[in-house]
Amino acid sequence: MFDNLIESKARKQKATGGIVFSALLHAGLITAAVYGTLQAKEQMEKPKAEKVEFVEMKKKEEPPPPKDEPKPPPPDVVAPPPIAKGFQVLTAPIKVPDVIPQIDLSKHVTDEADFSGKGVAGGIARGVVGGTPIVNQDQPYFEFQVEKQVATAPGNSGPRYPDMLRSSNVEGEVLATFVVDTTGRAEMSTFKVLKSSHDLFSNAVKAALVNMKFYPAEIGGRRVKQLVQQTFQFSLSKQ
């Protein structure tokens, strides 16, 4: 019927000015985006300035070094006196053991040259002439081993005569041995009766010996113990 179709809504042709404006707007946006990116990069790469504050710390005061005190002088070294040239004497025990004693292998081996009998008693074969004898204050010596023997001190009272034996006109004697220590007293544990006329005489001697005083024996000027053998006489005066 109709040779030409009519468009219900005709399309409007875009104007040239609008196209130019749109191009400029996009170019501006792109430029702004690039510029902003560069500025952000510069800000990130730019070193940050840090504020550093220095605080001065006071040094801890150290205590002053100790003063060097003068050292005490070294002690005087006292050389022991030389041992006398002489010989040793074997001392028999006061109490004879009833069992075989144990052998001490740690003790010094006995030198037979020390028992020659020549020189000073208490010395050794390798000693020095004029030296000091070896003195053992815990060991009792015999009478012939000491330089100064035990002597009875004045003022001692003798043993009391037993009344029963006196009334019976019985006389007698007691031969006893005992050790006198370095204080001049008899060691009653060593008292031993070797010979006695009567037991009452023996008891009288033992009771008196407790209170008796002696001058102790000496070797090289030193007090030592000595084994004493003494006879006590009990006799009645004849009228």
C-alpha positions in Angstrom: 0.0 0.0 0.0 2.8 2.3 1.0 5.9 2.5 -1.1 7.9 4.1 1.7 8.1 3.0 5.4 8.1 5.8 8.0 10.3 5.4 11.1 8.2 6.0 14.2 11.2 7.6 16.2 13.8 9.1 14.0 17.4 8.9 15.4 19.1 12.2 16.1 22.4 12.8 14.6 25.1 13.6 17.1 26.5 17.0 16.7 30.2 17.5 16.0 30.7 19.7 19.1 29.6 17.0 21.4 32.1 14.6 20.1 34.9 17.1 20.6 33.8 17.8 24.2 33.6 14.1 25.1 37.2 13.5 23.7 38.6 16.4 25.7 36.8 15.2 28.9 38.2 11.7 28.6 41.7 13.0 27.9 41.5 15.2 31.0 40.4 12.3 33.1 43.2 10.1 31.8 45.8 12.9 32.4 44.5 13.4 35.9 44.7 9.7 36.7 48.3 9.5 35.4 49.3 12.6 37.3 47.8 11.3 40.5 49.6 8.0 40.1 52.9 9.7 39.6 52.4 11.9 42.7 51.5 8.9 44.8 54.6 7.1 43.6 56.8 10.1 44.4 55.3 10.3 47.9 55.9 6.6 48.5 59.5 6.8 47.2 60.3 10.0 49.1 62.2 9.1 52.3 60.4 10.0 55.4 62.1 12.2 57.9 62.2 10.7 61.3 62.7 12.8 64.4 65.4 11.2 66.6 65.9 12.5 70.1 69.2 11.7 71.9 69.0 11.2 75.6 72.3 11.4 77.5 72.7 8.6 80.0 74.7 9.2 83.1 77.5 6.6 83.5 77.2 4.5 86.6 79.8 5.6 89.1 82.1 2.6 89.7 83.5 2.2 93.3 87.1 3.3 93.6 89.6 0.4 93.4 90.7 -1.0 96.8 93.8 0.4 98.2 96.8 -1.9 98.1 97.3 -2.9 101.7 100.9 -3.7 102.7 101.4 -7.4 102.7 102.4 -8.9 106.0 106.1 -10.0 106.2 106.6 -13.7 105.6 106.9 -15.7 108.7 110.4 -16.4 109.9 111.4 -19.9 108.9 112.8 -21.7 111.8 115.0 -24.5 110.8 114.7 -27.6 113.1 117.9 -28.3 115.1 120.1 -31.0 113.7 119.7 -34.5 115.0 122.5 -35.7 117.2 124.9 -38.3 115.9 124.3 -41.4 118.1 122.2 -44.4 118.5 118.7 -45.5 119.3 117.7 -47.8 122.1 114.8 -50.2 121.8 112.4 -49.6 124.7 110.5 -52.6 126.1 106.8 -52.0 126.6 105.6 -51.3 130.1 102.7 -53.6 129.6 103.5 -56.8 127.8 100.7 -57.5 125.2 99.0 -60.9 125.4 98.2 -60.9 121.7 100.5 -60.5 118.6 100.4 -56.8 117.6 99.6 -55.9 114.0 102.4 -54.9 111.7 102.2 -51.4 110.4 103.8 -51.4 107.0 103.5 -47.6 106.7 106.2 -46.9 109.3 109.8 -46.1 108.4 112.0 -49.1 108.0 114.4 -49.5 110.9 118.1 -48.8 110.1 120.4 -51.2 111.9 123.1 -48.5 111.9 121.0 -46.5 114.4 121.6 -49.2 117.0 125.4 -49.3 117.1 125.6 -48.1 120.7 128.1 -45.3 119.6 127.6 -41.6 120.2 124.6 -39.9 122.0 121.6 -41.9 123.1 118.6 -40.7 121.1 120.6 -39.8 118.0 120.9 -41.6 114.7 123.8 -42.8 112.6 123.5 -40.0 110.1 123.2 -37.3 112.7 125.4 -34.4 113.4 128.0 -34.2 116.2 126.6 -31.8 118.8 123.1 -32.1 117.6 119.9 -32.6 119.6 118.8 -36.2 120.5 115.4 -37.4 119.3 113.0 -37.0 122.2 109.6 -38.6 122.4 107.7 -37.2 125.4 105.0 -39.8 125.2 107.4 -42.7 125.5 108.8 -43.7 128.8 112.6 -44.1 128.9 114.8 -46.4 131.0 117.2 -45.0 133.5 120.3 -45.4 131.3 118.6 -43.7 128.3 118.1 -40.3 130.0 120.6 -37.6 130.6 119.0 -36.5 133.9 117.3 -39.2 135.9 114.2 -38.9 138.1 114.9 -37.7 141.6 112.6 -37.6 144.7 111.5 -34.1 145.6 112.1 -33.0 149.2 109.1 -32.9 151.5 107.6 -36.2 150.6 106.3 -38.4 153.4 107.2 -42.1 153.2 104.7 -44.9 153.2 102.8 -45.4 156.5 103.9 -48.4 158.5 101.0 -50.8 158.8 99.9 -50.9 162.5 99.4 -54.7 162.5 102.9 -55.4 161.2 104.5 -52.8 163.5 102.8 -54.3 166.6 104.1 -57.7 165.4 107.6 -56.3 164.9 107.5 -57.4 161.3 109.9 -55.6 158.9 110.1 -55.9 155.2 110.6 -54.1 151.9 108.8 -53.5 148.6 110.4 -53.4 145.2 108.1 -51.6 142.7 108.2 -50.1 139.3 106.2 -47.1 138.0 106.5 -44.4 135.4 107.1 -40.8 136.4 105.6 -38.4 133.9 106.8 -35.0 132.8 105.0 -33.2 135.6 106.9 -35.2 138.3 103.9 -37.4 139.2 103.7 -41.2 139.2 101.4 -42.8 136.7 99.5 -45.2 139.0 98.3 -47.2 136.0 101.9 -48.3 135.5 102.5 -49.3 139.2 103.6 -52.8 139.6 105.1 -54.7 142.6 108.1 -56.8 141.7 108.8 -58.0 145.2 107.2 -57.6 148.6 107.5 -58.9 152.0 103.8 -58.5 152.7 100.7 -57.3 150.9 100.1 -54.6 153.6 103.5 -53.2 152.8 102.6 -53.1 149.1 99.3 -51.3 149.8 101.1 -48.8 152.0 103.6 -48.0 149.1 100.8 -47.6 146.6 98.8 -45.3 148.9 101.8 -43.1 149.5 103.0 -42.9 145.9 99.8 -41.1 144.9 100.9 -37.9 146.8 104.6 -38.2 146.2 106.4 -35.6 144.0 109.5 -36.2 141.8 111.8 -34.2 139.6 111.1 -35.5 136.1 113.8 -37.0 133.8 115.3 -34.9 131.0 116.9 -35.5 127.6 118.5 -32.6 125.8 116.9 -30.2 128.2 113.4 -31.5 127.6 111.3 -33.4 130.2 110.5 -37.0 129.4 108.8 -39.9 131.1 111.0 -42.4 132.9 110.4 -45.9 134.2 111.5 -46.0 137.8 112.4 -49.0 139.8 112.5 -48.2 143.5 112.9 -50.1 146.8 110.9 -49.0 149.9 112.2 -50.2 153.2 110.0 -50.9 156.3 112.2 -51.2 159.4 111.6 -50.7 163.1 114.1 -48.6 165.2 116.0 -50.7 167.7 116.1 -49.4 171.2 
